[in-house]
Amino acid sequence: MKYYESFSDAIVKVSWDTNTYTKNEILHHVIAHEIHHIGQLTVWARELDLSRYLLII
């Protein structure tokens, strides 16, 4: 098994939740969350007519 495979399968337990998660699940959640933020910024830029400053529109 390669290092990154064992790393991604590592179990994480947080104090505020009874569930356990893998580092891979957490990484996927963080990426999805950041994509959401980019989308929200795009919506706000369009509402404020700032789309000329965004490369993704």
Sequence and secondary structure as in RCSB ss.txt:
>XXXX:A:sequence
MKYYESFSDAIVKVSWDTNTYTKNEILHHVIAHEIHHIGQLTVWARELDLSRYLLII
>XXXX:A:secstr
  HHHHHHT EEE TT S EEEHHHHHHHHHHHHHHHHHHHHHHHHHTT GGG S  
